[in-house]
Amino acid sequence: MGRWTVYVLIAIGFAVACAFLSNWQFERNETRTEQIALVEKNYDADPVPLSDLIGDDGVLDPGDVWHPVVLNGEYIADQQLLVRNRPHGGTSAFEVLVPFRDADGRVFIVDRGWVPPGDGDFPDSVPTPPSGEVEVIVRLRPGEQLPASGRGAPEGQVPTINLPSIAELVSGDVITSAYGQIVSEDPSGEGTLGGFDSPTDDPGPHLSYAIQWILFALMGFVFIGYIIRTEIVKHREEVEGMPAPVKKSRRRDKDADIEDELLDAR
């Protein structure tokens, strides 16, 4: 019985672990569903002025991510930065960040697109943004964290789109809660940059993984039950295959009585 108790405790511990992992996958599925709903709501919405979504406090509401905004002003081309190791076109491409001074005087970081890597640490060429007054439409994106590894980048480049660290490299009142992925600009700059793919609406495998963990927990109890049943059957067969001690004793007594009767007859 002690061994069976251990088996049951193992099954319970395994089920608890599976329940934790299943709940984690359910939460990830819920988060992914919310992300898809946000894209469907904002991605193709009509553009609005930047100040309508990012006010004087400079804060981006999470519900406004992916929403298009209109910028009117000029690029600060001499403070352009490149973001390293971006996965585009099957390569570790560079994304081109250009500060944009909006009509309200604030500076907003615009991601104009990407260029393929060159032979060295820099791309072979980077198209220049248009000069003078420009109207640019971008989709709002939140900034990124600094690399956990602490890796850096050569001068004129950054390892990620971490807006507070970029603001230290750019002059002016830089908005650090969001940047913009370009949709269009009028007039256009020289050269061509790679564009951005639309976000996928694939919900991912999280729901199926959550169900699988539940099934694993049930299978754990079934497996332990099978082991216990197998041991019970095996023990029963061993017991039934052994002659009963009491029957052996009675048989020996009967044989002794017969021997005594034969001796008396002689």
Solvent accessible surface area in square Angstrom, and as a share of the most:
residue,aa,sasa,rsa
1,M,172,0.77
2,G,54,0.51
3,R,139,0.51
4,W,56,0.19
5,T,74,0.43
6,V,80,0.46
7,Y,43,0.17
8,V,65,0.37
9,L,109,0.54
10,I,101,0.51
11,A,3,0.02
12,I,79,0.40
13,G,42,0.40
14,F,91,0.38
15,A,17,0.13
16,V,96,0.55
17,A,50,0.39
18,C,1,0.01
19,A,60,0.47
20,F,140,0.58
21,L,52,0.26
22,S,4,0.03
23,N,80,0.41
24,W,111,0.39
25,Q,11,0.05
26,F,82,0.34
27,E,92,0.41
28,R,101,0.37
29,N,31,0.16
30,E,105,0.47
31,T,69,0.40
32,R,48,0.18
33,T,73,0.42
34,E,105,0.47
35,Q,88,0.39
36,I,23,0.12
37,A,54,0.42
38,L,44,0.22
39,V,23,0.13
40,E,132,0.59
41,K,145,0.61
42,N,4,0.02
43,Y,34,0.13
44,D,122,0.63
45,A,29,0.23
46,D,115,0.60
47,P,57,0.36
48,V,39,0.22
49,P,74,0.46
50,L,2,0.01
51,S,62,0.40
52,D,93,0.48
53,L,35,0.17
54,I,0,0.00
55,G,28,0.27
56,D,151,0.78
57,D,110,0.57
58,G,20,0.19
59,V,89,0.51
60,L,18,0.09
61,D,79,0.41
62,P,105,0.66
63,G,29,0.28
64,D,30,0.16
65,V,16,0.09
66,W,34,0.12
67,H,27,0.12
68,P,6,0.04
69,V,0,0.00
70,V,32,0.18
71,L,0,0.00
72,N,68,0.35
73,G,8,0.07
74,E,73,0.33
75,Y,17,0.06
76,I,18,0.09
77,A,53,0.41
78,D,130,0.68
79,Q,45,0.20
80,Q,52,0.23
81,L,16,0.08
82,L,13,0.07
83,V,0,0.00
84,R,49,0.18
85,N,78,0.40
86,R,34,0.12
87,P,119,0.75
88,H,33,0.15
89,G,66,0.63
90,G,87,0.83
91,T,60,0.35
92,S,64,0.41
93,A,0,0.00
94,F,10,0.04
95,E,7,0.03
96,V,0,0.00
97,L,2,0.01
98,V,0,0.00
99,P,2,0.01
100,F,0,0.00
101,R,89,0.33
102,D,16,0.08
103,A,87,0.68
104,D,76,0.39
105,G,41,0.40
106,R,26,0.10
107,V,0,0.00
108,F,0,0.00
109,I,1,0.00
110,V,0,0.00
111,D,0,0.00
112,R,13,0.05
113,G,0,0.00
114,W,49,0.17
115,V,6,0.04
116,P,81,0.51
117,P,55,0.35
118,G,20,0.19
119,D,150,0.78
120,G,57,0.55
121,D,84,0.43
122,F,96,0.40
123,P,14,0.09
124,D,120,0.62
125,S,85,0.55
126,V,39,0.22
127,P,21,0.13
128,T,77,0.45
129,P,15,0.09
130,P,14,0.09
131,S,104,0.67
132,G,40,0.38
133,E,135,0.60
134,V,5,0.03
135,E,77,0.35
136,V,0,0.00
137,I,38,0.19
138,V,0,0.00
139,R,42,0.15
140,L,0,0.00
141,R,52,0.19
142,P,57,0.36
143,G,33,0.31
144,E,54,0.24
145,Q,156,0.69
146,L,103,0.51
147,P,25,0.16
148,A,116,0.90
149,S,93,0.60
150,G,63,0.60
151,R,106,0.39
152,G,55,0.53
153,A,39,0.30
154,P,46,0.29
155,E,162,0.73
156,G,34,0.33
157,Q,10,0.04
158,V,8,0.05
159,P,21,0.13
160,T,16,0.09
161,I,0,0.00
162,N,18,0.09
163,L,1,0.00
164,P,78,0.49
165,S,34,0.22
166,I,0,0.00
167,A,27,0.21
168,E,149,0.67
169,L,106,0.53
170,V,11,0.06
171,S,59,0.38
172,G,56,0.54
173,D,93,0.48
174,V,18,0.10
175,I,8,0.04
176,T,60,0.35
177,S,34,0.22
178,A,0,0.00
179,Y,7,0.02
180,G,0,0.00
181,Q,31,0.14
182,I,34,0.17
183,V,67,0.38
184,S,52,0.33
185,E,26,0.11
186,D,99,0.51
187,P,71,0.45
188,S,84,0.54
189,G,18,0.17
190,E,135,0.60
191,G,61,0.59
192,T,125,0.72
193,L,30,0.15
194,G,21,0.20
195,G,54,0.52
196,F,44,0.19
197,D,134,0.70
198,S,76,0.49
199,P,38,0.24
200,T,87,0.51
201,D,102,0.53
202,D,82,0.42
203,P,68,0.43
204,G,32,0.31
205,P,63,0.40
206,H,24,0.11
207,L,85,0.42
208,S,53,0.34
209,Y,94,0.36
210,A,0,0.00
211,I,85,0.43
212,Q,80,0.36
213,W,70,0.25
214,I,76,0.39
215,L,91,0.45
216,F,80,0.33
217,A,15,0.12
218,L,104,0.52
219,M,118,0.53
220,G,13,0.12
221,F,90,0.37
222,V,109,0.62
223,F,123,0.51
224,I,17,0.09
225,G,37,0.36
226,Y,137,0.52
227,I,45,0.23
228,I,31,0.15
229,R,160,0.58
230,T,63,0.36
231,E,42,0.19
232,I,59,0.30
233,V,54,0.31
234,K,122,0.52
235,H,118,0.53
236,R,136,0.50
237,E,112,0.50
238,E,96,0.43
239,V,84,0.48
240,E,129,0.58
241,G,64,0.61
242,M,138,0.62
243,P,86,0.54
244,A,41,0.32
245,P,106,0.66
246,V,91,0.52
247,K,146,0.62
248,K,98,0.42
249,S,47,0.31
250,R,172,0.63
251,R,178,0.65
252,R,154,0.56
253,D,86,0.45
254,K,134,0.57
255,D,70,0.36
256,A,47,0.37
257,D,81,0.42
258,I,84,0.42
259,E,108,0.48
260,D,78,0.40
261,E,117,0.52
262,L,104,0.52
263,L,112,0.56
264,D,121,0.63
265,A,88,0.68
266,R,230,0.84
